Amino acid sequence: MDFYILSLTAATIGFFHTILGPDHYLPFVVMARARKWSNLKTFWITFVCGLGHIGSSVIIGLAGIALGIAVSYIEEVESVRGDITAWLIIAFGLVYMIWGIKKAVRNKPHTHLHSHGDTVHTHTHTHNEEHIHIHEKEKKVNITPWVLFTIFVFGPCEPLVPILMYPAAKESVYGTILVTAIFGATTIATMLASVFILKLGVNLVSISKLEKYTHAIAGFVILLCGLSIQFLGL
């Protein structure tokens, strides 16, 4: 009976832990829009980042249980990891926002005057999109998913170890595996559902006039996520 309660608790905590933490889904939504990720790519990036997010806490929790480390020490370790993650998100968001602003300014449309005999005409275009990035795309490797994955691996699942894994470990190994799996599955499922529901909503909104600022907006949103974690405790 205790395991039923613990399992329900694991699912409930996994759901609310994810929903109340905008950093679990907003970065994927804004990056998918800015970088024009397909639904499949968005799914896999979110899924893998979720696995890394949960997996790092599971490893720490299992190590703590196996070595008999006090739960208070594990909580301290997770707290430090949380601070590091918040600053990583802040740094990534700030850098990406600045890069997005520079990209938007550099890609400002401008007009050229052309003369063909007695005919004179003008046309407006952007050198950045038409000339520069045609070649850049062939050479550059997209590291954004790896940056997100690294950040999520650092990010702790604060309630997993002290509230679920340690109490379950007092009963049995099976119980520990069960509640960990339920918490992990619920967390990842909630991440994916949140990302795709919000992604659908964002795609329905026309922002043609702001299209060139999508990278800057994405960086700003990620920056806000990091600030909310660090200073609002979300």
C-alpha positions in Angstrom: 0.0 0.0 0.0 2.9 2.4 0.8 4.2 1.8 -2.7 0.9 2.8 -4.3 1.0 6.1 -2.3 4.7 6.6 -3.2 4.0 5.9 -6.9 1.1 8.4 -6.9 3.3 10.9 -5.1 6.1 10.3 -7.7 3.7 11.0 -10.6 2.2 14.1 -8.9 5.5 15.6 -8.0 6.9 14.8 -11.5 4.0 16.7 -13.1 4.0 19.8 -10.9 7.8 19.9 -10.7 7.8 20.2 -14.5 4.8 22.5 -15.0 5.9 25.0 -12.3 9.4 25.2 -13.8 9.2 27.1 -17.2 12.8 26.2 -17.9 11.6 22.6 -18.5 9.8 23.6 -21.7 10.0 27.3 -22.8 13.6 27.0 -24.1 12.6 24.3 -26.4 9.5 26.2 -27.6 11.4 29.4 -28.5 14.4 27.6 -29.9 12.2 25.4 -32.1 10.5 28.6 -33.5 13.8 30.6 -33.9 15.7 27.7 -35.5 12.8 26.3 -37.4 13.1 22.8 -35.9 10.7 20.1 -37.2 8.3 18.4 -34.8 10.5 15.3 -34.9 13.7 17.2 -34.1 11.9 19.1 -31.3 10.7 15.9 -29.9 14.1 14.2 -29.8 15.9 17.2 -28.4 13.4 17.6 -25.6 13.3 13.9 -24.9 17.1 13.5 -24.7 17.5 16.7 -22.6 14.8 15.3 -20.3 16.7 12.0 -19.9 19.9 13.9 -19.1 18.0 16.0 -16.6 16.6 13.1 -14.7 19.6 10.7 -15.3 22.1 13.0 -13.5 19.9 13.1 -10.3 19.3 9.4 -10.5 23.0 8.7 -10.6 23.7 11.0 -7.7 20.8 9.5 -5.7 21.9 5.9 -6.3 25.4 6.8 -5.4 24.2 8.4 -2.2 22.1 5.4 -1.3 24.8 2.9 -2.1 27.4 4.8 -0.1 25.1 5.6 2.8 25.5 9.3 2.4 23.1 11.5 4.4 20.2 12.9 2.4 21.0 16.4 3.7 24.4 16.2 1.9 22.7 15.1 -1.3 20.3 18.0 -1.0 23.2 20.4 -0.6 24.9 18.9 -3.7 21.6 19.3 -5.7 21.2 22.9 -4.5 24.7 23.8 -5.8 23.9 22.1 -9.1 20.7 24.2 -9.2 22.7 27.4 -8.8 25.2 26.4 -11.5 22.3 25.5 -13.9 20.6 28.8 -13.3 23.7 30.8 -14.2 24.3 28.6 -17.2 20.8 29.3 -18.5 21.3 33.0 -17.8 24.6 33.1 -19.6 23.3 31.1 -22.6 20.2 33.3 -22.9 22.2 36.5 -22.7 24.7 35.4 -25.3 22.1 34.1 -27.6 20.0 37.3 -27.3 23.0 39.5 -28.1 23.9 37.3 -31.0 20.2 37.4 -32.2 20.2 41.2 -32.0 23.4 41.5 -34.0 22.0 39.1 -36.6 18.8 41.1 -36.9 20.7 44.4 -37.3 23.2 42.9 -39.7 20.3 41.5 -41.7 18.5 44.9 -42.0 16.8 45.2 -45.5 18.3 47.8 -47.8 17.7 49.1 -51.3 20.0 49.0 -54.4 19.6 51.1 -57.5 20.3 49.4 -60.8 20.4 50.8 -64.3 19.9 48.8 -67.5 20.3 51.2 -70.4 17.4 53.6 -70.2 15.7 51.6 -67.4 16.4 52.3 -63.8 14.9 50.1 -61.0 15.5 49.4 -57.4 15.2 46.2 -55.3 15.4 45.5 -51.6 17.2 42.6 -50.1 19.3 41.4 -47.2 22.9 40.4 -47.9 23.1 38.4 -44.7 20.5 35.9 -45.7 21.1 35.8 -49.4 24.8 35.8 -49.6 26.5 35.0 -46.3 24.5 32.2 -44.8 24.2 30.2 -47.9 27.8 29.3 -47.4 27.9 29.4 -43.6 25.1 26.7 -43.3 27.4 24.3 -45.2 30.2 24.7 -42.7 28.6 25.3 -39.3 27.5 22.6 -37.0 24.5 23.4 -34.9 25.7 23.2 -31.3 22.5 24.6 -29.7 21.0 21.2 -28.9 24.3 20.2 -27.2 24.3 23.4 -25.2 20.8 22.7 -24.0 21.6 19.1 -23.2 24.6 20.1 -21.1 22.6 22.6 -19.2 19.9 20.0 -18.5 22.4 17.5 -17.3 23.6 20.0 -14.8 20.0 20.7 -13.8 18.9 18.7 -10.7 15.5 17.2 -10.1 15.3 18.6 -6.6 12.4 16.5 -5.2 13.5 13.1 -6.7 16.3 12.1 -4.3 15.1 13.2 -0.8 11.3 12.8 -1.3 11.2 9.7 -3.4 14.4 7.7 -3.8 15.5 7.7 -0.2 12.1 6.7 1.3 11.7 4.0 -1.4 15.2 2.7 -0.8 14.3 1.9 2.9 11.7 -0.6 1.6 13.3 -2.3 -1.4 15.3 -1.9 -4.5 12.2 -2.6 -6.6 10.4 0.3 -5.0 13.3 2.6 -5.7 13.4 1.7 -9.4 9.6 1.9 -9.6 9.2 5.4 -8.2 12.2 6.7 -10.1 10.8 5.4 -13.3 7.3 6.9 -12.6 8.8 10.2 -11.7 11.0 10.2 -14.8 8.3 9.1 -17.2 5.9 11.7 -15.9 8.5 14.5 -16.0 9.5 13.7 -19.6 5.8 13.3 -20.8 4.9 16.6 -19.2 7.9 18.3 -20.8 6.9 17.0 -24.2 3.2 17.8 -23.8 4.0 21.3 -22.6 6.5 21.9 -25.5 4.1 20.8 -28.2 1.0 22.5 -26.9 2.9 25.8 -26.6 4.7 25.2 -29.9 1.3 24.8 -31.6 0.0 28.0 -30.0 3.2 30.0 -31.0 3.0 28.7 -34.6 -0.6 30.0 -34.8 0.6 33.6 -34.0 1.8 35.6 -36.9 4.9 37.6 -36.1 6.1 38.4 -39.7 7.2 41.9 -38.7 9.3 40.4 -35.8 10.5 37.4 -37.7 14.1 38.7 -37.9 14.1 39.1 -34.1 13.1 35.5 -33.3 16.6 34.6 -32.2 16.8 37.7 -30.0 13.4 36.9 -28.5 14.4 33.3 -27.9 17.5 34.4 -26.0 15.5 36.9 -24.0 12.9 34.2 -23.0 15.7 31.8 -22.0 17.4 34.6 -20.0 14.2 35.3 -18.2 13.9 31.5 -17.4 17.3 31.6 -15.8 16.6 34.7 -13.8 13.3 33.3 -12.5 15.2 30.2 -11.3 18.0 32.1 -9.7 16.0 34.9 -8.1 12.4 33.7 -7.8 13.1 30.1 -7.0 11.0 28.6 -9.8 
